[in-house]
């Protein structure tokens, strides 16, 4: 038996199942696998015998992820954590040793682990420590009643008065009823408390605070808007209590942070949830010293089950100083390069905001429309970095071997990123830097072919590509049908030769990996009210699966190591409870992950105590209400979640 697996779990020993078990006979008993930390890259398990496998999963439908290759039925994992072989059960029989673990896949899918190319797992851990409104739509009276309950739950009567902050996650900025009700600090001031109150928007671009919080932050009529943010003021020039984008930091900096111990424990739990979802690699799309210190603590405690590529966030000001920005990134990489499980080489830049009403900060080529008259307004959104600045920045990082990851949601931001990448390509002569643009909610059709021409990864969060309030009522009247048709143009990008990659943008809402894949196919998902241009933009099943495995592995320069099920690659694998290559598309949403391996070691087994607990937390989170949009809330809102 290998050090990473236990006979008490899902994995049945070959000594009990034997060769007959490999060929499909009943296995001797049900087992459970104990989870184990991910080994350092290249670390091998002790040898038990020449060419015998540590683990064989048979009677499965193995989605290899290699184009043109049919699924196979068995996969063998070597003692070095790599895939030893794939093929038929009879062909792999020769690899059984005295202590080889044998698992009957029961006809279900085995595939590469999910590679999440845009996610904020530590933000999910941080958010789990505070109460949440779950994106609910409420009247003012209903909201006040809920908040009174939160005040009691978090204050212990009057113990928290007057200075204990009440911070509530997942406020719905367009969810006050009746529709059109405008948030104002006076509505929060009516609560029976002197405590500062802050509601953090589920769209990540808005925060709503009471008068006490404004006073603590020193926000008055004379306070100017910070770079990248806006203090919403009334007709008289007085702050309303709504803060947009980076203006949220004016208040956030005064909110006491949880202790390191609390954060590490919370983050360890959400990383277990990610493993229970089948996620084996993540690109953390917002990383700075704080996040890297948390990863170091998690790794030291053996609580870092995934491979992590941190994208180091650059502030707007840093984008204008390429040499200084590169020195900053290199300094952090040197300081934390010894942390097991981390791999550096990526930076994140925020180019624009979000497109939905009322934020409308995504940068558009043509103005937003008046939602009532349909006439153009003067607003084209906000662009935080010019194409020239972004090009110079990209050139500096690409020369040094680093990759760029841009938040580009509106079509003007997307074009800005592409123009910057084109400049860097001309300047450096590099042809394979693998820069990326994330989100791509609106792409001008004239720019579709440029992704392939420039070798740019199209990193998309397709769980949002469905007809719902946020893609229809909060958007269609404000951009019109011509642009609306180009929402999340996944198939158009694919046809134009672009490399599609996938990301969840968790904790925008509950981590729902398999619903995300399903929505990429049917453009409706489990929560949509209808299909969003399925005939035009829905992906094939194999494209959706490759997008979230090999596609993202390519984006992260990890495709030589993971992303497909091939001999010699790392055994980052998942065993599912169904065959997602053949089941009805709608059934993909409810997929449960039975077993997750990273480098051949079990980091999730649904039949173990830890696995059952993680799966239960995942299920509870998935049952909550959806937030206001696909924007995520982090240390300072969705812009921060995405790197701003």
C-alpha positions as CSV (number, residue, x, y, z in Angstrom):
1,X,0.0,0.0,0.0
2,X,1.4,3.4,-0.9
3,X,1.7,6.1,1.8
4,X,-0.9,8.3,0.1
5,X,-3.8,5.8,0.0
6,X,-5.7,3.8,2.6
7,X,-7.4,0.4,2.2
8,X,-10.2,1.7,4.4
9,X,-11.5,4.0,1.7
10,X,-12.8,3.9,-1.8
11,X,-9.7,2.2,-3.0
12,X,-9.8,-1.6,-2.8
13,X,-6.5,-3.5,-2.6
14,X,-5.4,-5.6,-5.5
15,X,-4.7,-8.4,-3.0
16,X,-8.4,-8.5,-2.4
17,X,-9.7,-7.7,-5.9
18,X,-6.9,-9.3,-7.8
19,X,-6.7,-9.6,-11.5
20,X,-10.3,-10.6,-11.7
21,X,-11.3,-7.3,-10.0
22,X,-9.4,-5.4,-12.7
23,X,-11.3,-7.3,-15.4
24,X,-14.6,-6.4,-13.8
25,X,-15.3,-9.0,-11.1
26,X,-16.9,-7.8,-7.8
27,X,-14.4,-6.2,-5.5
28,X,-13.9,-7.4,-1.9
29,X,-15.6,-4.8,0.2
30,X,-16.0,-1.0,-0.1
31,X,-13.1,1.2,1.1
32,X,-12.2,4.7,1.9
33,X,-9.2,6.8,1.0
34,X,-7.5,9.0,3.5
35,X,-6.5,12.4,2.2
36,X,-2.9,13.4,2.1
37,X,-1.0,16.7,1.3
38,X,0.2,17.3,-2.2
39,X,3.9,16.2,-2.5
40,X,6.4,18.6,-3.8
41,X,6.8,18.5,-7.6
42,X,8.9,15.6,-8.5
43,X,8.7,13.9,-5.1
44,X,8.2,10.2,-5.6
45,X,6.5,7.6,-3.4
46,X,8.7,4.7,-2.2
47,X,9.0,1.9,-4.8
48,X,7.2,-1.4,-4.1
49,X,8.2,-3.4,-7.1
50,X,9.4,-3.1,-10.7
51,X,6.8,-1.4,-12.9
52,X,3.9,-2.2,-10.7
53,X,1.3,0.5,-10.3
54,X,0.4,2.3,-7.1
55,X,-3.3,2.6,-8.3
56,X,-5.4,1.4,-11.1
57,X,-8.8,2.7,-11.9
58,X,-10.6,0.3,-14.3
59,X,-14.1,-0.2,-15.8
60,X,-14.2,3.6,-16.3
61,X,-14.7,5.9,-19.3
62,X,-11.4,7.7,-19.3
63,X,-11.7,11.1,-21.1
64,X,-8.1,11.6,-22.1
65,X,-8.6,15.1,-23.4
66,X,-6.3,14.5,-26.4
67,X,-8.1,15.5,-29.6
68,X,-9.0,12.7,-31.9
69,X,-8.4,10.0,-29.3
70,X,-11.3,7.9,-28.1
71,X,-11.9,7.3,-24.4
72,X,-10.1,4.3,-22.8
73,X,-11.3,2.2,-19.9
74,X,-8.5,2.1,-17.4
75,X,-5.6,4.3,-16.1
76,X,-2.7,3.2,-14.0
77,X,-0.9,5.6,-11.6
78,X,2.8,5.0,-10.9
79,X,4.6,5.3,-7.6
80,X,6.2,8.5,-8.7
81,X,2.8,10.3,-8.9
82,X,2.7,10.1,-12.7
83,X,0.4,8.3,-15.1
84,X,2.0,5.0,-15.8
85,X,-0.4,3.8,-18.6
86,X,-3.8,4.1,-20.1
87,X,-5.7,1.4,-22.0
88,X,-8.0,-1.6,-21.6
89,X,-8.4,-3.4,-18.3
90,X,-6.7,-6.5,-19.7
91,X,-3.7,-4.5,-21.0
92,X,-3.2,-2.9,-17.5
93,X,-3.5,-6.2,-15.7
94,X,0.3,-6.7,-15.9
95,X,0.8,-3.6,-13.8
96,X,-0.8,-5.1,-10.7
97,X,1.6,-5.6,-7.8
98,X,1.1,-7.1,-4.4
99,X,0.0,-3.7,-2.9
100,X,-1.5,-2.0,-6.0
101,X,-4.8,-0.3,-5.2
102,X,-7.6,-1.1,-7.6
103,X,-10.8,1.0,-8.0
104,X,-13.8,0.0,-10.1
105,X,-14.9,3.1,-11.9
106,X,-18.3,1.5,-12.5
107,X,-18.6,3.0,-16.0
108,X,-18.1,6.6,-14.8
109,X,-15.8,9.3,-16.0
110,X,-12.1,9.5,-15.1
111,X,-10.5,12.6,-16.5
112,X,-7.9,15.3,-15.8
113,X,-8.6,17.3,-12.7
114,X,-10.2,20.7,-13.2
115,X,-7.8,23.6,-13.8
116,X,-9.4,26.8,-12.6
117,X,-7.8,29.7,-14.6
118,X,-9.3,32.6,-12.7
119,X,-10.3,32.1,-9.0
120,X,-9.9,33.7,-5.6
121,X,-9.9,30.8,-3.1
122,X,-8.5,32.8,-0.2
123,X,-11.2,35.4,-0.7
124,X,-13.7,32.6,-0.4
125,X,-12.1,31.6,2.9
126,X,-12.2,35.2,4.2
127,X,-15.8,35.7,3.2
128,X,-16.9,32.5,5.0
129,X,-16.1,34.3,8.3
130,X,-18.9,36.9,7.9
131,X,-22.7,36.7,7.5
132,X,-24.1,36.8,4.0
133,X,-27.3,38.2,2.3
134,X,-26.8,35.6,-0.4
135,X,-27.7,38.1,-3.1
136,X,-31.3,38.2,-1.9
137,X,-33.9,40.7,-3.3
138,X,-35.7,42.4,-0.5
139,X,-37.7,45.4,0.4
140,X,-36.1,47.9,2.7
141,X,-38.1,46.6,5.6
142,X,-37.2,43.0,5.0
143,X,-33.5,44.0,4.7
144,X,-33.6,45.9,7.9
145,X,-35.2,42.9,9.7
146,X,-32.4,40.6,8.4
147,X,-29.7,43.1,9.5
148,X,-31.3,43.4,12.9
149,X,-30.8,39.7,13.2
150,X,-27.2,39.9,12.1
151,X,-26.6,42.7,14.7
152,X,-27.8,40.4,17.4
153,X,-25.9,37.4,16.1
154,X,-22.6,39.2,15.9
155,X,-22.9,41.6,18.8
156,X,-24.0,39.5,21.8
157,X,-26.7,42.1,22.8
158,X,-24.9,45.4,23.4
159,X,-21.4,44.0,23.7
160,X,-20.4,45.2,20.3
161,X,-21.8,48.7,20.8
162,X,-20.7,51.2,19.6
163,X,-17.6,50.3,17.7
164,X,-17.9,46.7,16.6
165,X,-18.3,46.6,12.8
166,X,-21.1,44.7,11.2
167,X,-19.8,43.6,7.7
168,X,-22.2,41.6,5.6
169,X,-21.3,39.9,2.3
170,X,-23.3,39.4,-0.9
171,X,-25.5,42.4,-0.8
172,X,-27.4,42.7,-4.0
173,X,-26.9,46.3,-5.4
174,X,-29.9,46.0,-7.7
175,X,-32.0,43.9,-5.3
176,X,-33.9,46.6,-3.3
177,X,-37.6,46.3,-3.9
178,X,-39.6,47.8,-5.4
179,X,-37.3,48.0,-8.4
180,X,-35.6,51.4,-8.6
181,X,-35.2,51.8,-4.8
182,X,-31.9,53.6,-4.3
183,X,-29.7,52.7,-1.4
184,X,-28.9,55.6,1.0
185,X,-27.1,55.6,4.3
186,X,-30.3,56.9,6.0
187,X,-31.9,53.4,5.5
188,X,-29.0,51.8,7.4
189,X,-29.0,54.6,10.0
190,X,-32.5,53.6,11.0
191,X,-31.2,50.4,12.4
192,X,-31.2,50.2,16.3
193,X,-27.4,50.5,16.6
194,X,-24.5,52.9,16.8
195,X,-22.2,50.4,15.2
196,X,-20.6,51.0,11.8
197,X,-22.4,48.9,9.2
198,X,-21.0,47.9,5.8
199,X,-22.8,45.8,3.1
200,X,-20.4,44.4,0.6
201,X,-21.9,44.1,-2.8
202,X,-22.2,40.7,-4.5
203,X,-21.2,42.5,-7.7
204,X,-18.0,43.5,-6.0
205,X,-18.2,47.0,-7.4
206,X,-20.5,48.5,-4.7
207,X,-20.5,48.9,-1.0
208,X,-23.2,50.5,1.1
209,X,-22.4,51.9,4.5
210,X,-24.2,53.8,7.2
211,X,-23.3,57.3,8.5
212,X,-21.1,56.0,11.3
213,X,-18.9,54.1,8.8
214,X,-18.7,57.3,6.6
215,X,-17.6,59.3,9.7
216,X,-15.0,56.7,10.7
217,X,-13.6,56.8,7.1
218,X,-13.6,60.6,7.1
219,X,-15.7,60.7,3.9
220,X,-17.4,64.0,3.5
221,X,-18.7,66.2,0.7
222,X,-15.2,67.4,0.2
223,X,-13.6,64.0,-0.2
224,X,-12.4,63.5,-3.8
225,X,-13.0,60.2,-5.7
226,X,-9.9,58.0,-5.4
227,X,-8.2,56.6,-8.5
228,X,-10.3,53.8,-9.9
229,X,-13.3,54.5,-7.7
230,X,-16.3,56.7,-7.0
231,X,-18.0,58.1,-3.9
232,X,-21.6,58.3,-4.9
233,X,-23.0,61.7,-3.9
234,X,-26.5,63.2,-4.0
235,X,-27.6,66.3,-5.9
236,X,-26.3,68.5,-3.0
237,X,-22.9,66.8,-3.2
238,X,-23.3,64.8,0.0
239,X,-22.2,61.2,0.2
240,X,-25.1,58.7,-0.1
241,X,-23.2,55.9,1.6
242,X,-22.6,54.0,-1.7
243,X,-19.0,53.5,-2.7
244,X,-17.9,52.1,-6.0
245,X,-14.8,50.1,-7.0
246,X,-11.7,51.4,-5.2
247,X,-13.6,53.9,-3.2
248,X,-14.6,50.9,-1.1
249,X,-11.0,50.8,0.3
250,X,-11.7,54.1,2.1
251,X,-13.9,52.2,4.4
252,X,-12.3,48.7,4.2
253,X,-9.1,49.9,5.6
254,X,-10.8,50.6,8.9
255,X,-12.5,47.2,9.3
256,X,-10.6,44.9,11.6
257,X,-9.1,41.9,9.9
258,X,-9.7,38.4,11.2
259,X,-6.7,36.7,12.9
260,X,-4.2,34.7,10.9
261,X,-5.3,31.6,12.7
262,X,-9.0,32.2,11.7
263,X,-8.1,32.9,8.1
264,X,-5.8,29.8,7.7
265,X,-8.5,27.6,9.2
266,X,-11.2,29.1,7.0
267,X,-9.1,28.9,3.9
268,X,-8.2,25.3,4.6
269,X,-11.9,24.4,4.6
270,X,-12.6,26.1,1.3
271,X,-9.6,24.5,-0.4
272,X,-11.1,21.1,0.7
273,X,-14.3,22.2,-1.0
274,X,-12.3,22.9,-4.2
275,X,-10.8,19.5,-4.0
276,X,-14.2,18.0,-3.5
277,X,-15.2,19.8,-6.7
278,X,-12.4,18.2,-8.6
279,X,-10.2,21.2,-8.8
280,X,-6.5,20.3,-8.9
281,X,-4.9,23.5,-10.1
282,X,-5.9,27.1,-9.5
283,X,-4.6,30.5,-10.7
284,X,-5.3,32.9,-7.9
285,X,-6.2,36.0,-9.8
286,X,-5.5,38.3,-6.9
287,X,-2.3,37.8,-5.0
288,X,-0.1,40.1,-2.9
289,X,2.0,39.7,0.2
290,X,-1.0,39.0,2.4
291,X,-2.2,36.1,0.2
292,X,1.3,34.7,-0.3
293,X,1.8,34.6,3.5
294,X,-1.5,32.7,3.9
295,X,-0.4,30.2,1.2
296,X,2.9,29.8,3.1
297,X,1.0,29.0,6.3
298,X,-1.3,26.6,4.5
299,X,1.5,24.8,2.8
300,X,3.5,24.5,6.1
301,X,0.4,23.0,7.8
302,X,-0.1,20.5,4.9
303,X,-3.4,22.2,4.0
304,X,-2.6,23.2,0.4
305,X,-4.1,20.4,-1.7
306,X,-3.9,22.1,-5.1
307,X,-1.2,23.4,-7.4
308,X,-1.4,27.2,-7.1
309,X,-0.2,29.8,-9.7
310,X,-0.5,33.2,-8.0
311,X,-1.1,36.1,-10.3
312,X,0.5,39.1,-8.6
313,X,-1.8,42.1,-8.6
314,X,-0.4,45.3,-10.0
315,X,-2.0,48.6,-8.9
316,X,-3.0,51.1,-11.6
317,X,0.0,53.3,-10.7
318,X,2.3,50.4,-11.1
319,X,1.2,49.8,-14.7
320,X,2.8,53.1,-15.6
321,X,6.2,52.0,-14.3
322,X,7.1,48.7,-16.0
323,X,10.6,48.5,-14.5
324,X,9.3,49.1,-11.0
325,X,6.4,46.7,-11.4
326,X,8.8,44.0,-12.6
327,X,11.1,44.5,-9.7
328,X,8.1,44.3,-7.3
329,X,6.9,41.0,-8.8
330,X,10.4,39.5,-8.9
331,X,10.9,40.5,-5.3
332,X,7.8,38.7,-4.1
333,X,8.6,35.7,-6.2
334,X,12.1,35.4,-4.6
335,X,10.7,35.8,-1.2
336,X,8.1,33.1,-1.5
337,X,9.6,30.8,-4.2
338,X,10.3,28.1,-1.6
339,X,6.7,27.6,-0.7
340,X,5.7,24.1,-1.8
341,X,2.7,24.2,-4.1
342,X,3.3,27.7,-5.5
343,X,4.7,28.5,-8.9
344,X,5.3,32.1,-10.0
345,X,5.3,33.8,-13.4
346,X,2.0,35.6,-13.7
347,X,0.8,39.2,-13.0
348,X,-2.7,40.6,-13.0
349,X,-3.9,44.0,-14.3
350,X,-7.3,45.4,-14.1
351,X,-8.4,47.2,-17.2
352,X,-12.1,47.9,-16.6
353,X,-15.1,47.2,-14.4
354,X,-18.4,45.4,-14.9
355,X,-21.1,46.0,-17.5
356,X,-24.4,45.5,-15.6
357,X,-26.6,48.3,-14.3
358,X,-26.0,50.2,-12.1
359,X,-22.2,49.9,-12.1
360,X,-21.7,50.2,-15.8
361,X,-17.9,50.6,-15.4
362,X,-16.9,48.1,-18.1
363,X,-15.2,49.9,-20.9
364,X,-17.2,49.9,-24.2
365,X,-16.4,51.0,-27.7
366,X,-19.8,52.7,-28.0
367,X,-21.7,54.4,-25.2
368,X,-24.1,52.7,-22.8
369,X,-27.7,53.4,-23.7
370,X,-30.4,55.1,-21.6
371,X,-32.4,52.2,-20.3
372,X,-35.7,54.0,-20.9
373,X,-35.3,55.8,-24.2
374,X,-32.6,53.6,-25.8
375,X,-30.6,56.6,-26.7
376,X,-26.8,56.7,-26.3
377,X,-25.5,58.3,-23.1
378,X,-22.2,59.9,-22.5
379,X,-20.9,56.9,-20.5
380,X,-18.5,54.5,-22.2
381,X,-17.4,53.0,-18.9
382,X,-13.9,53.3,-17.3
383,X,-10.6,52.3,-18.8
384,X,-7.9,52.3,-16.1
385,X,-4.9,51.7,-18.3
386,X,-4.2,52.8,-21.9
387,X,-3.2,50.4,-24.7
388,X,0.2,52.1,-24.9
389,X,0.8,51.8,-21.1
390,X,-0.4,48.2,-21.1
391,X,1.8,47.4,-24.1
392,X,4.9,48.7,-22.5
393,X,4.1,46.8,-19.3
394,X,3.5,43.6,-21.2
395,X,6.7,43.9,-23.1
396,X,8.7,44.3,-19.9
397,X,7.2,41.3,-18.3
398,X,7.2,39.1,-21.4
399,X,10.9,39.8,-21.9
400,X,11.5,38.6,-18.4
401,X,9.5,35.4,-19.0
402,X,6.4,36.5,-17.1
403,X,2.8,36.3,-18.4
404,X,0.1,38.9,-18.2
405,X,-3.5,38.3,-17.1
406,X,-5.9,41.2,-17.8
407,X,-9.4,41.8,-16.5
408,X,-11.1,42.8,-19.7
409,X,-14.9,42.6,-19.7
410,X,-16.1,45.3,-22.1
411,X,-15.2,45.3,-25.8
412,X,-13.0,48.4,-25.4
413,X,-11.1,46.8,-22.6
414,X,-10.7,43.6,-24.6
415,X,-9.3,45.6,-27.6
416,X,-7.0,47.6,-25.3
417,X,-5.5,44.3,-24.0
418,X,-5.1,42.9,-27.5
419,X,-3.5,46.2,-28.7
420,X,-1.1,46.0,-25.8
421,X,-0.3,42.4,-26.5
422,X,0.3,43.2,-30.2
423,X,2.7,45.9,-29.2
424,X,4.6,43.6,-26.9
425,X,4.8,41.0,-29.7
426,X,6.3,43.4,-32.2
427,X,8.7,44.8,-29.6
428,X,10.0,41.6,-28.0
429,X,9.6,39.2,-31.0
430,X,8.2,36.6,-28.6
431,X,5.6,34.3,-30.2
432,X,4.4,32.2,-27.2
433,X,4.1,34.4,-24.1
434,X,0.6,33.0,-23.3
435,X,-0.9,36.2,-22.1
436,X,-4.6,36.1,-21.2
437,X,-7.7,38.2,-21.1
438,X,-10.3,37.2,-18.5
439,X,-14.1,37.5,-18.5
440,X,-14.7,38.7,-22.1
441,X,-18.4,39.4,-21.5
442,X,-18.6,41.5,-24.7
443,X,-16.1,41.0,-27.6
444,X,-16.3,43.0,-30.8
445,X,-16.5,40.5,-33.7
446,X,-13.6,42.4,-35.4
447,X,-11.3,41.2,-32.6
448,X,-12.2,37.5,-32.6
449,X,-9.4,36.4,-34.8
450,X,-6.8,38.5,-33.0
451,X,-6.7,36.0,-30.1
452,X,-5.3,33.2,-32.3
453,X,-3.1,35.6,-34.2
454,X,-1.5,36.9,-30.9
455,X,-1.6,33.6,-29.0
456,X,-3.8,35.1,-26.3
457,X,-5.8,32.8,-24.0
458,X,-9.5,33.6,-23.8
459,X,-10.2,32.9,-20.1
460,X,-14.0,32.7,-19.7
461,X,-16.4,32.2,-16.8
462,X,-19.3,30.6,-18.6
463,X,-21.5,29.8,-15.7
464,X,-22.8,33.3,-16.3
465,X,-23.7,32.7,-19.9
466,X,-27.4,32.1,-19.3
467,X,-30.6,34.2,-19.6
468,X,-31.3,35.7,-16.2
469,X,-31.8,39.1,-14.6
470,X,-28.2,40.0,-14.9
471,X,-27.8,39.2,-18.6
472,X,-31.2,40.5,-19.6
473,X,-32.9,43.1,-17.4
474,X,-29.7,44.6,-16.0
475,X,-28.0,44.6,-19.4
476,X,-30.0,44.3,-22.6
477,X,-31.7,47.8,-22.3
478,X,-28.4,49.4,-21.7
479,X,-26.3,48.0,-24.6
480,X,-29.0,47.0,-27.2
481,X,-29.5,43.7,-29.1
482,X,-26.6,44.1,-31.5
483,X,-23.9,44.1,-28.8
484,X,-25.9,41.8,-26.6
485,X,-25.6,39.0,-29.1
486,X,-21.8,39.0,-28.5
487,X,-22.1,38.1,-24.9
488,X,-19.5,35.5,-23.8
489,X,-18.8,34.5,-27.5
490,X,-17.2,31.2,-26.7
491,X,-17.9,29.3,-29.9
492,X,-17.2,32.3,-32.1
493,X,-13.8,32.6,-30.4
494,X,-13.2,28.8,-30.8
495,X,-14.1,29.0,-34.5
496,X,-11.7,31.9,-34.9
497,X,-8.9,29.7,-33.5
498,X,-8.7,31.1,-30.0
499,X,-7.5,28.9,-27.1
500,X,-10.4,28.7,-24.6
501,X,-9.6,28.5,-21.0
502,X,-11.9,28.3,-18.0
503,X,-12.2,29.9,-14.6
504,X,-14.9,30.1,-11.9
505,X,-14.2,33.5,-10.5
506,X,-15.2,32.0,-7.1
507,X,-16.3,33.3,-4.7
508,X,-18.7,35.2,-7.0
509,X,-21.2,32.6,-5.9
510,X,-20.9,29.0,-4.7
511,X,-18.2,27.0,-6.5
512,X,-20.2,25.0,-9.0
513,X,-17.6,23.5,-11.3
514,X,-19.9,21.0,-13.1
515,X,-22.8,23.5,-13.6
516,X,-20.1,25.8,-15.1
517,X,-19.2,23.1,-17.6
518,X,-22.9,22.4,-18.3
519,X,-23.6,26.1,-18.9
520,X,-20.8,26.3,-21.4
521,X,-22.7,23.7,-23.4
522,X,-26.3,24.6,-23.1
523,X,-26.0,28.3,-22.2
524,X,-28.7,27.9,-19.6
525,X,-27.3,25.9,-16.6
526,X,-29.1,25.0,-13.5
527,X,-30.1,28.6,-12.6
528,X,-30.9,30.3,-16.0
529,X,-34.4,31.3,-17.0
530,X,-33.6,30.4,-20.6
531,X,-30.8,29.8,-23.1
532,X,-28.4,32.6,-24.0
533,X,-27.5,32.2,-27.7
534,X,-27.0,28.5,-27.4
535,X,-27.2,27.9,-31.2
536,X,-24.6,30.6,-31.8
537,X,-22.2,30.2,-28.8
538,X,-22.8,26.9,-27.0
539,X,-19.8,24.6,-27.0
540,X,-19.6,20.9,-27.6
541,X,-19.2,18.7,-24.6
542,X,-15.6,17.8,-25.5
543,X,-14.7,21.5,-26.0
544,X,-16.1,22.4,-22.6
545,X,-14.2,19.6,-20.9
546,X,-10.9,20.5,-22.6
547,X,-11.4,24.2,-21.9
548,X,-11.4,23.5,-18.2
549,X,-8.5,21.0,-18.3
550,X,-5.9,21.2,-21.1
551,X,-7.0,24.7,-22.1
552,X,-6.3,26.2,-18.8
553,X,-3.2,24.0,-18.3
554,X,-1.9,25.7,-21.5
555,X,-2.7,29.1,-20.2
556,X,-0.7,28.4,-17.1
557,X,2.2,26.9,-19.0
558,X,1.5,23.6,-17.3
559,X,0.3,21.6,-20.3
560,X,3.5,19.5,-20.3
561,X,2.7,18.4,-16.8
562,X,-1.1,18.2,-16.5
563,X,-4.4,18.7,-18.4
564,X,-4.7,15.4,-20.2
565,X,-4.6,11.8,-19.2
566,X,-1.5,10.5,-20.9
567,X,1.5,8.4,-19.9
568,X,4.2,10.4,-18.2
569,X,2.0,13.3,-17.1
570,X,1.3,14.0,-13.4
571,X,-1.6,12.0,-12.1
572,X,-3.9,14.9,-11.4
573,X,-7.1,13.0,-11.9
574,X,-10.8,12.9,-10.8
575,X,-13.2,10.0,-10.7
576,X,-16.8,11.1,-11.0
577,X,-20.1,9.6,-10.0
578,X,-21.4,9.5,-13.6
579,X,-20.2,9.5,-17.2
580,X,-20.2,13.2,-18.1
581,X,-19.3,12.4,-21.7
582,X,-22.6,10.6,-22.3
583,X,-25.2,11.6,-19.6
584,X,-27.9,14.2,-20.5
585,X,-26.3,17.6,-20.5
586,X,-28.6,18.9,-17.8
587,X,-27.4,16.1,-15.5
588,X,-23.8,17.4,-15.6
589,X,-24.7,20.1,-13.1
590,X,-25.3,17.5,-10.3
591,X,-22.0,15.7,-10.8
592,X,-20.3,14.5,-7.6
593,X,-16.6,13.9,-7.4
594,X,-15.8,10.5,-5.9
595,X,-12.0,10.8,-5.8
596,X,-9.5,13.6,-6.5
597,X,-5.8,12.9,-7.0
598,X,-3.0,15.4,-7.2
599,X,0.4,14.0,-8.2
600,X,-1.1,10.5,-7.6
601,X,-2.2,11.3,-4.0
602,X,-5.7,11.4,-2.8
603,X,-6.7,14.9,-1.7
604,X,-10.4,14.1,-1.7
605,X,-12.3,10.9,-1.2
606,X,-16.1,11.3,-0.8
607,X,-16.2,8.1,1.3
608,X,-13.8,9.4,3.9
609,X,-14.9,11.4,6.9
610,X,-13.1,14.5,5.6
611,X,-14.4,14.0,2.1
612,X,-18.0,13.7,3.3
613,X,-17.7,16.9,5.3
614,X,-16.2,18.8,2.4
615,X,-18.9,17.5,0.0
616,X,-21.6,18.5,2.5
617,X,-20.2,22.1,2.8
618,X,-20.1,22.2,-1.0
619,X,-23.7,21.1,-1.3
620,X,-24.9,23.7,1.3
621,X,-23.0,26.5,-0.4
622,X,-24.4,25.5,-3.8
623,X,-28.0,25.7,-2.5
624,X,-27.8,29.4,-1.6
625,X,-29.2,32.2,-3.7
626,X,-27.1,33.6,-6.5
627,X,-25.5,37.0,-6.1
628,X,-26.2,40.0,-8.2
629,X,-23.8,39.3,-11.0
630,X,-20.7,37.3,-11.8
631,X,-18.7,39.7,-9.8
632,X,-16.9,38.5,-6.8
633,X,-16.3,40.1,-3.4
634,X,-12.9,40.1,-1.8
635,X,-10.8,42.2,0.5
636,X,-12.2,45.3,-1.3
637,X,-14.8,44.1,-3.7
638,X,-15.0,42.5,-7.1
639,X,-12.5,44.7,-8.7
640,X,-10.1,43.5,-6.0
641,X,-11.2,40.0,-6.6
642,X,-10.3,40.4,-10.2
643,X,-7.1,42.4,-9.5
644,X,-8.1,46.0,-9.0
